């Protein structure tokens, strides 16, 4: 069951993409740095097979070369 709290958690990252690198560092110890770039991607996870899969949020984070 999808709740408003569940949707709010995903909405936060979709609307404030600068938050993602901070959370990755604080929770997982993964440092993306200020040069990190986060982009929201399609949540459509369909494959050639008829099975349909959808994600609540899909974020792509990268860093720039220094």
PyMOL Python script that loads the backbone (N, CA, C, O; Angstrom):
from pymol import cmd

cmd.read_pdbstr("""\
ATOM      1  N   UNK A   1       0.833  -1.177   0.000  1.00  0.00           N
ATOM      2  CA  UNK A   1       0.000   0.000   0.000  1.00  0.00           C
ATOM      3  C   UNK A   1       0.883   1.249   0.000  1.00  0.00           C
ATOM      4  O   UNK A   1       1.818   1.354   0.794  1.00  0.00           O
ATOM      5  N   UNK A   2       0.592   2.165  -0.867  1.00  0.00           N
ATOM      6  CA  UNK A   2       1.341   3.410  -0.966  1.00  0.00           C
ATOM      7  C   UNK A   2       0.653   4.457  -0.101  1.00  0.00           C
ATOM      8  O   UNK A   2      -0.533   4.740  -0.270  1.00  0.00           O
ATOM      9  N   UNK A   3       1.409   5.023   0.821  1.00  0.00           N
ATOM     10  CA  UNK A   3       0.857   6.030   1.733  1.00  0.00           C
ATOM     11  C   UNK A   3       1.366   7.418   1.351  1.00  0.00           C
ATOM     12  O   UNK A   3       2.282   7.551   0.539  1.00  0.00           O
ATOM     13  N   UNK A   4       0.776   8.428   1.932  1.00  0.00           N
ATOM     14  CA  UNK A   4       1.236   9.788   1.666  1.00  0.00           C
ATOM     15  C   UNK A   4       2.656   9.990   2.206  1.00  0.00           C
ATOM     16  O   UNK A   4       3.425  10.762   1.632  1.00  0.00           O
ATOM     17  N   UNK A   5       3.011   9.317   3.287  1.00  0.00           N
ATOM     18  CA  UNK A   5       4.368   9.407   3.830  1.00  0.00           C
ATOM     19  C   UNK A   5       5.361   8.815   2.839  1.00  0.00           C
ATOM     20  O   UNK A   5       6.424   9.385   2.596  1.00  0.00           O
ATOM     21  N   UNK A   6       5.007   7.677   2.275  1.00  0.00           N
ATOM     22  CA  UNK A   6       5.844   7.014   1.276  1.00  0.00           C
ATOM     23  C   UNK A   6       6.080   7.958   0.091  1.00  0.00           C
ATOM     24  O   UNK A   6       7.217   8.142  -0.343  1.00  0.00           O
ATOM     25  N   UNK A   7       5.029   8.539  -0.416  1.00  0.00           N
ATOM     26  CA  UNK A   7       5.139   9.458  -1.549  1.00  0.00           C
ATOM     27  C   UNK A   7       5.939  10.707  -1.178  1.00  0.00           C
ATOM     28  O   UNK A   7       6.693  11.224  -2.003  1.00  0.00           O
ATOM     29  N   UNK A   8       5.785  11.190   0.041  1.00  0.00           N
ATOM     30  CA  UNK A   8       6.509  12.385   0.493  1.00  0.00           C
ATOM     31  C   UNK A   8       8.013  12.142   0.494  1.00  0.00           C
ATOM     32  O   UNK A   8       8.780  13.024   0.108  1.00  0.00           O
ATOM     33  N   UNK A   9       8.445  10.954   0.923  1.00  0.00           N
ATOM     34  CA  UNK A   9       9.871  10.642   0.941  1.00  0.00           C
ATOM     35  C   UNK A   9      10.466  10.726  -0.459  1.00  0.00           C
ATOM     36  O   UNK A   9      11.559  11.264  -0.635  1.00  0.00           O
ATOM     37  N   UNK A  10       9.773  10.211  -1.437  1.00  0.00           N
ATOM     38  CA  UNK A  10      10.276  10.262  -2.813  1.00  0.00           C
ATOM     39  C   UNK A  10      10.203  11.676  -3.372  1.00  0.00           C
ATOM     40  O   UNK A  10      11.094  12.108  -4.104  1.00  0.00           O
ATOM     41  N   UNK A  11       9.166  12.375  -3.036  1.00  0.00           N
ATOM     42  CA  UNK A  11       8.987  13.744  -3.520  1.00  0.00           C
ATOM     43  C   UNK A  11      10.113  14.662  -3.050  1.00  0.00           C
ATOM     44  O   UNK A  11      10.551  15.545  -3.788  1.00  0.00           O
ATOM     45  N   UNK A  12      10.573  14.453  -1.831  1.00  0.00           N
ATOM     46  CA  UNK A  12      11.656  15.266  -1.274  1.00  0.00           C
ATOM     47  C   UNK A  12      12.886  15.204  -2.171  1.00  0.00           C
ATOM     48  O   UNK A  12      13.478  16.237  -2.483  1.00  0.00           O
ATOM     49  N   UNK A  13      13.276  13.999  -2.590  1.00  0.00           N
ATOM     50  CA  UNK A  13      14.467  13.851  -3.419  1.00  0.00           C
ATOM     51  C   UNK A  13      14.238  14.332  -4.844  1.00  0.00           C
ATOM     52  O   UNK A  13      15.162  14.846  -5.476  1.00  0.00           O
ATOM     53  N   UNK A  14      13.029  14.176  -5.359  1.00  0.00           N
ATOM     54  CA  UNK A  14      12.753  14.664  -6.715  1.00  0.00           C
ATOM     55  C   UNK A  14      12.769  16.183  -6.763  1.00  0.00           C
ATOM     56  O   UNK A  14      13.158  16.762  -7.777  1.00  0.00           O
ATOM     57  N   UNK A  15      12.354  16.839  -5.686  1.00  0.00           N
ATOM     58  CA  UNK A  15      12.263  18.300  -5.679  1.00  0.00           C
ATOM     59  C   UNK A  15      13.518  18.988  -5.135  1.00  0.00           C
ATOM     60  O   UNK A  15      13.756  20.157  -5.439  1.00  0.00           O
ATOM     61  N   UNK A  16      14.319  18.283  -4.340  1.00  0.00           N
ATOM     62  CA  UNK A  16      15.555  18.854  -3.794  1.00  0.00           C
ATOM     63  C   UNK A  16      16.681  17.867  -4.066  1.00  0.00           C
ATOM     64  O   UNK A  16      17.088  17.118  -3.178  1.00  0.00           O
ATOM     65  N   UNK A  17      17.175  17.869  -5.282  1.00  0.00           N
ATOM     66  CA  UNK A  17      18.167  16.883  -5.692  1.00  0.00           C
ATOM     67  C   UNK A  17      19.525  17.113  -5.031  1.00  0.00           C
ATOM     68  O   UNK A  17      20.364  16.212  -5.027  1.00  0.00           O
ATOM     69  N   UNK A  18      19.757  18.309  -4.470  1.00  0.00           N
ATOM     70  CA  UNK A  18      21.003  18.553  -3.746  1.00  0.00           C
ATOM     71  C   UNK A  18      21.048  17.800  -2.424  1.00  0.00           C
ATOM     72  O   UNK A  18      22.119  17.631  -1.841  1.00  0.00           O
ATOM     73  N   UNK A  19      19.901  17.351  -1.954  1.00  0.00           N
ATOM     74  CA  UNK A  19      19.818  16.618  -0.693  1.00  0.00           C
ATOM     75  C   UNK A  19      20.399  15.210  -0.814  1.00  0.00           C
ATOM     76  O   UNK A  19      20.937  14.675   0.155  1.00  0.00           O
ATOM     77  N   UNK A  20      20.291  14.611  -1.997  1.00  0.00           N
ATOM     78  CA  UNK A  20      20.727  13.222  -2.193  1.00  0.00           C
ATOM     79  C   UNK A  20      22.192  12.989  -1.814  1.00  0.00           C
ATOM     80  O   UNK A  20      22.472  12.054  -1.064  1.00  0.00           O
ATOM     81  N   UNK A  21      23.153  13.813  -2.309  1.00  0.00           N
ATOM     82  CA  UNK A  21      24.551  13.583  -1.904  1.00  0.00           C
ATOM     83  C   UNK A  21      24.768  13.689  -0.397  1.00  0.00           C
ATOM     84  O   UNK A  21      25.580  12.954   0.165  1.00  0.00           O
ATOM     85  N   UNK A  22      24.055  14.592   0.253  1.00  0.00           N
ATOM     86  CA  UNK A  22      24.178  14.729   1.713  1.00  0.00           C
ATOM     87  C   UNK A  22      23.720  13.459   2.423  1.00  0.00           C
ATOM     88  O   UNK A  22      24.393  12.972   3.331  1.00  0.00           O
ATOM     89  N   UNK A  23      22.580  12.929   2.009  1.00  0.00           N
ATOM     90  CA  UNK A  23      22.043  11.715   2.633  1.00  0.00           C
ATOM     91  C   UNK A  23      22.954  10.525   2.366  1.00  0.00           C
ATOM     92  O   UNK A  23      23.181   9.715   3.265  1.00  0.00           O
ATOM     93  N   UNK A  24      23.479  10.404   1.153  1.00  0.00           N
ATOM     94  CA  UNK A  24      24.387   9.298   0.832  1.00  0.00           C
ATOM     95  C   UNK A  24      25.615   9.323   1.739  1.00  0.00           C
ATOM     96  O   UNK A  24      26.091   8.278   2.182  1.00  0.00           O
ATOM     97  N   UNK A  25      26.123  10.526   2.009  1.00  0.00           N
ATOM     98  CA  UNK A  25      27.302  10.634   2.865  1.00  0.00           C
ATOM     99  C   UNK A  25      26.959  10.328   4.320  1.00  0.00           C
ATOM    100  O   UNK A  25      27.676   9.571   4.975  1.00  0.00           O
ATOM    101  N   UNK A  26      25.879  10.904   4.833  1.00  0.00           N
ATOM    102  CA  UNK A  26      25.521  10.728   6.237  1.00  0.00           C
ATOM    103  C   UNK A  26      25.058   9.307   6.551  1.00  0.00           C
ATOM    104  O   UNK A  26      25.396   8.769   7.605  1.00  0.00           O
ATOM    105  N   UNK A  27      24.304   8.705   5.667  1.00  0.00           N
ATOM    106  CA  UNK A  27      23.730   7.386   5.952  1.00  0.00           C
ATOM    107  C   UNK A  27      24.663   6.251   5.545  1.00  0.00           C
ATOM    108  O   UNK A  27      24.814   5.279   6.284  1.00  0.00           O
ATOM    109  N   UNK A  28      25.297   6.370   4.359  1.00  0.00           N
ATOM    110  CA  UNK A  28      26.085   5.257   3.832  1.00  0.00           C
ATOM    111  C   UNK A  28      27.579   5.517   3.804  1.00  0.00           C
ATOM    112  O   UNK A  28      28.353   4.612   3.493  1.00  0.00           O
ATOM    113  N   UNK A  29      28.009   6.752   4.127  1.00  0.00           N
ATOM    114  CA  UNK A  29      29.434   7.066   4.098  1.00  0.00           C
ATOM    115  C   UNK A  29      29.992   7.218   2.691  1.00  0.00           C
ATOM    116  O   UNK A  29      31.209   7.212   2.506  1.00  0.00           O
ATOM    117  N   UNK A  30      29.117   7.355   1.691  1.00  0.00           N
ATOM    118  CA  UNK A  30      29.528   7.534   0.300  1.00  0.00           C
ATOM    119  C   UNK A  30      29.603   9.025   0.016  1.00  0.00           C
ATOM    120  O   UNK A  30      28.597   9.729   0.089  1.00  0.00           O
ATOM    121  N   UNK A  31      30.810   9.507  -0.312  1.00  0.00           N
ATOM    122  CA  UNK A  31      31.003  10.934  -0.543  1.00  0.00           C
ATOM    123  C   UNK A  31      30.925  11.224  -2.041  1.00  0.00           C
ATOM    124  O   UNK A  31      31.794  10.803  -2.805  1.00  0.00           O
ATOM    125  N   UNK A  32      29.893  11.937  -2.453  1.00  0.00           N
ATOM    126  CA  UNK A  32      29.761  12.360  -3.848  1.00  0.00           C
ATOM    127  C   UNK A  32      30.357  13.741  -4.047  1.00  0.00           C
ATOM    128  O   UNK A  32      30.705  14.108  -5.169  1.00  0.00           O
ATOM    129  N   UNK A  33      30.480  14.511  -2.976  1.00  0.00           N
ATOM    130  CA  UNK A  33      31.068  15.831  -3.040  1.00  0.00           C
ATOM    131  C   UNK A  33      30.143  16.862  -3.659  1.00  0.00           C
ATOM    132  O   UNK A  33      29.077  16.526  -4.174  1.00  0.00           O
ATOM    133  N   UNK A  34      30.554  18.108  -3.605  1.00  0.00           N
ATOM    134  CA  UNK A  34      29.741  19.197  -4.150  1.00  0.00           C
ATOM    135  C   UNK A  34      29.668  19.142  -5.673  1.00  0.00           C
ATOM    136  O   UNK A  34      28.718  19.650  -6.268  1.00  0.00           O
ATOM    137  N   UNK A  35      30.668  18.526  -6.305  1.00  0.00           N
ATOM    138  CA  UNK A  35      30.667  18.436  -7.764  1.00  0.00           C
ATOM    139  C   UNK A  35      29.689  17.373  -8.256  1.00  0.00           C
ATOM    140  O   UNK A  35      29.450  17.248  -9.457  1.00  0.00           O
ATOM    141  N   UNK A  36      29.125  16.606  -7.317  1.00  0.00           N
ATOM    142  CA  UNK A  36      28.179  15.569  -7.698  1.00  0.00           C
ATOM    143  C   UNK A  36      26.948  16.152  -8.366  1.00  0.00           C
ATOM    144  O   UNK A  36      26.495  17.244  -8.023  1.00  0.00           O
ATOM    145  N   UNK A  37      26.420  15.418  -9.316  1.00  0.00           N
ATOM    146  CA  UNK A  37      25.238  15.870 -10.038  1.00  0.00           C
ATOM    147  C   UNK A  37      24.182  14.788  -9.951  1.00  0.00           C
ATOM    148  O   UNK A  37      24.465  13.619 -10.213  1.00  0.00           O
ATOM    149  N   UNK A  38      22.976  15.166  -9.589  1.00  0.00           N
ATOM    150  CA  UNK A  38      21.878  14.216  -9.458  1.00  0.00           C
ATOM    151  C   UNK A  38      20.805  14.583 -10.470  1.00  0.00           C
ATOM    152  O   UNK A  38      20.412  15.744 -10.586  1.00  0.00           O
ATOM    153  N   UNK A  39      20.340  13.585 -11.194  1.00  0.00           N
ATOM    154  CA  UNK A  39      19.310  13.785 -12.199  1.00  0.00           C
ATOM    155  C   UNK A  39      18.198  12.781 -11.972  1.00  0.00           C
ATOM    156  O   UNK A  39      18.466  11.591 -11.801  1.00  0.00           O
ATOM    157  N   UNK A  40      16.964  13.233 -11.969  1.00  0.00           N
ATOM    158  CA  UNK A  40      15.834  12.307 -11.876  1.00  0.00           C
ATOM    159  C   UNK A  40      15.663  11.614 -13.215  1.00  0.00           C
ATOM    160  O   UNK A  40      15.668  12.258 -14.265  1.00  0.00           O
ATOM    161  N   UNK A  41      15.513  10.299 -13.172  1.00  0.00           N
ATOM    162  CA  UNK A  41      15.328   9.504 -14.381  1.00  0.00           C
ATOM    163  C   UNK A  41      13.919   8.937 -14.420  1.00  0.00           C
ATOM    164  O   UNK A  41      13.155   9.067 -13.463  1.00  0.00           O
ATOM    165  N   UNK A  42      13.593   8.318 -15.520  1.00  0.00           N
ATOM    166  CA  UNK A  42      12.289   7.681 -15.665  1.00  0.00           C
ATOM    167  C   UNK A  42      12.139   6.565 -14.635  1.00  0.00           C
ATOM    168  O   UNK A  42      13.101   5.854 -14.345  1.00  0.00           O
ATOM    169  N   UNK A  43      10.965   6.415 -14.095  1.00  0.00           N
ATOM    170  CA  UNK A  43      10.698   5.334 -13.142  1.00  0.00           C
ATOM    171  C   UNK A  43      10.169   4.086 -13.840  1.00  0.00           C
ATOM    172  O   UNK A  43       9.788   3.123 -13.175  1.00  0.00           O
ATOM    173  N   UNK A  44      10.141   4.089 -15.153  1.00  0.00           N
ATOM    174  CA  UNK A  44       9.674   2.950 -15.938  1.00  0.00           C
ATOM    175  C   UNK A  44      10.793   1.913 -16.014  1.00  0.00           C
ATOM    176  O   UNK A  44      11.826   2.164 -16.635  1.00  0.00           O
ATOM    177  N   UNK A  45      10.600   0.767 -15.398  1.00  0.00           N
ATOM    178  CA  UNK A  45      11.618  -0.283 -15.367  1.00  0.00           C
ATOM    179  C   UNK A  45      11.222  -1.493 -16.199  1.00  0.00           C
ATOM    180  O   UNK A  45      11.684  -2.605 -15.941  1.00  0.00           O
ATOM    181  N   UNK A  46      10.379  -1.285 -17.182  1.00  0.00           N
ATOM    182  CA  UNK A  46       9.919  -2.388 -18.023  1.00  0.00           C
ATOM    183  C   UNK A  46      11.084  -3.003 -18.795  1.00  0.00           C
ATOM    184  O   UNK A  46      12.067  -2.333 -19.112  1.00  0.00           O
ATOM    185  N   UNK A  47      10.951  -4.272 -19.081  1.00  0.00           N
ATOM    186  CA  UNK A  47      11.918  -4.998 -19.890  1.00  0.00           C
ATOM    187  C   UNK A  47      11.194  -5.551 -21.108  1.00  0.00           C
ATOM    188  O   UNK A  47       9.990  -5.346 -21.263  1.00  0.00           O
ATOM    189  N   UNK A  48      11.913  -6.243 -21.963  1.00  0.00           N
ATOM    190  CA  UNK A  48      11.291  -6.826 -23.147  1.00  0.00           C
ATOM    191  C   UNK A  48      10.243  -7.867 -22.778  1.00  0.00           C
ATOM    192  O   UNK A  48       9.275  -8.072 -23.511  1.00  0.00           O
ATOM    193  N   UNK A  49      10.436  -8.512 -21.657  1.00  0.00           N
ATOM    194  CA  UNK A  49       9.441  -9.481 -21.185  1.00  0.00           C
ATOM    195  C   UNK A  49       8.194  -8.728 -20.747  1.00  0.00           C
ATOM    196  O   UNK A  49       8.281  -7.542 -20.428  1.00  0.00           O
ATOM    197  N   UNK A  50       7.054  -9.372 -20.721  1.00  0.00           N
ATOM    198  CA  UNK A  50       5.813  -8.680 -20.373  1.00  0.00           C
ATOM    199  C   UNK A  50       5.703  -8.212 -18.922  1.00  0.00           C
ATOM    200  O   UNK A  50       4.776  -7.473 -18.591  1.00  0.00           O
ATOM    201  N   UNK A  51       6.630  -8.626 -18.045  1.00  0.00           N
ATOM    202  CA  UNK A  51       6.546  -8.225 -16.650  1.00  0.00           C
ATOM    203  C   UNK A  51       6.815  -6.729 -16.516  1.00  0.00           C
ATOM    204  O   UNK A  51       7.803  -6.223 -17.048  1.00  0.00           O
ATOM    205  N   UNK A  52       5.954  -6.036 -15.818  1.00  0.00           N
ATOM    206  CA  UNK A  52       6.124  -4.599 -15.619  1.00  0.00           C
ATOM    207  C   UNK A  52       6.658  -4.330 -14.231  1.00  0.00           C
ATOM    208  O   UNK A  52       6.172  -4.878 -13.242  1.00  0.00           O
ATOM    209  N   UNK A  53       7.681  -3.463 -14.172  1.00  0.00           N
ATOM    210  CA  UNK A  53       8.254  -3.061 -12.884  1.00  0.00           C
ATOM    211  C   UNK A  53       8.358  -1.544 -12.886  1.00  0.00           C
ATOM    212  O   UNK A  53       8.736  -0.939 -13.889  1.00  0.00           O
ATOM    213  N   UNK A  54       8.026  -0.944 -11.772  1.00  0.00           N
ATOM    214  CA  UNK A  54       8.138   0.511 -11.652  1.00  0.00           C
ATOM    215  C   UNK A  54       8.806   0.842 -10.319  1.00  0.00           C
ATOM    216  O   UNK A  54       8.533   0.219  -9.293  1.00  0.00           O
ATOM    217  N   UNK A  55       9.678   1.830 -10.367  1.00  0.00           N
ATOM    218  CA  UNK A  55      10.340   2.307  -9.160  1.00  0.00           C
ATOM    219  C   UNK A  55       9.638   3.571  -8.690  1.00  0.00           C
ATOM    220  O   UNK A  55       9.026   4.281  -9.487  1.00  0.00           O
ATOM    221  N   UNK A  56       9.726   3.845  -7.414  1.00  0.00           N
ATOM    222  CA  UNK A  56       9.141   5.067  -6.869  1.00  0.00           C
ATOM    223  C   UNK A  56       9.980   6.281  -7.237  1.00  0.00           C
ATOM    224  O   UNK A  56       9.443   7.341  -7.556  1.00  0.00           O
ATOM    225  N   UNK A  57      11.284   6.126  -7.194  1.00  0.00           N
ATOM    226  CA  UNK A  57      12.209   7.198  -7.590  1.00  0.00           C
ATOM    227  C   UNK A  57      13.453   6.572  -8.167  1.00  0.00           C
ATOM    228  O   UNK A  57      13.916   5.541  -7.679  1.00  0.00           O
ATOM    229  N   UNK A  58      14.003   7.183  -9.203  1.00  0.00           N
ATOM    230  CA  UNK A  58      15.268   6.742  -9.781  1.00  0.00           C
ATOM    231  C   UNK A  58      16.136   7.980  -9.935  1.00  0.00           C
ATOM    232  O   UNK A  58      15.774   8.912 -10.653  1.00  0.00           O
ATOM    233  N   UNK A  59      17.287   7.992  -9.258  1.00  0.00           N
ATOM    234  CA  UNK A  59      18.202   9.127  -9.295  1.00  0.00           C
ATOM    235  C   UNK A  59      19.540   8.679  -9.843  1.00  0.00           C
ATOM    236  O   UNK A  59      20.013   7.593  -9.507  1.00  0.00           O
ATOM    237  N   UNK A  60      20.150   9.485 -10.669  1.00  0.00           N
ATOM    238  CA  UNK A  60      21.486   9.222 -11.196  1.00  0.00           C
ATOM    239  C   UNK A  60      22.424  10.259 -10.604  1.00  0.00           C
ATOM    240  O   UNK A  60      22.226  11.461 -10.787  1.00  0.00           O
ATOM    241  N   UNK A  61      23.453   9.792  -9.890  1.00  0.00           N
ATOM    242  CA  UNK A  61      24.400  10.710  -9.264  1.00  0.00           C
ATOM    243  C   UNK A  61      25.775  10.484  -9.886  1.00  0.00           C
ATOM    244  O   UNK A  61      26.210   9.343 -10.040  1.00  0.00           O
ATOM    245  N   UNK A  62      26.447  11.557 -10.236  1.00  0.00           N
ATOM    246  CA  UNK A  62      27.772  11.455 -10.814  1.00  0.00           C
ATOM    247  C   UNK A  62      28.656  12.554 -10.260  1.00  0.00           C
ATOM    248  O   UNK A  62      28.179  13.504  -9.640  1.00  0.00           O
ATOM    249  N   UNK A  63      29.941  12.411 -10.491  1.00  0.00           N
ATOM    250  CA  UNK A  63      30.882  13.439 -10.052  1.00  0.00           C
ATOM    251  C   UNK A  63      31.645  13.939 -11.269  1.00  0.00           C
ATOM    252  O   UNK A  63      31.788  13.231 -12.266  1.00  0.00           O
ATOM    253  N   UNK A  64      32.125  15.151 -11.171  1.00  0.00           N
ATOM    254  CA  UNK A  64      32.919  15.713 -12.273  1.00  0.00           C
ATOM    255  C   UNK A  64      34.395  15.526 -11.949  1.00  0.00           C
ATOM    256  O   UNK A  64      34.799  15.509 -10.786  1.00  0.00           O
ATOM    257  N   UNK A  65      35.179  15.388 -12.994  1.00  0.00           N
ATOM    258  CA  UNK A  65      36.638  15.217 -12.812  1.00  0.00           C
ATOM    259  C   UNK A  65      37.234  16.522 -12.300  1.00  0.00           C
ATOM    260  O   UNK A  65      36.790  17.613 -12.658  1.00  0.00           O
ATOM    261  N   UNK A  66      38.230  16.385 -11.471  1.00  0.00           N
ATOM    262  CA  UNK A  66      38.889  17.578 -10.916  1.00  0.00           C
ATOM    263  C   UNK A  66      40.192  17.840 -11.596  1.00  0.00           C
ATOM    264  O   UNK A  66      40.882  18.801 -11.259  1.00  0.00           O
TER     265      UNK A  66
END
""", "prot")
cmd.dss("prot")
cmd.show_as("cartoon", "prot")
cmd.util.cbc("prot")
cmd.orient("prot")
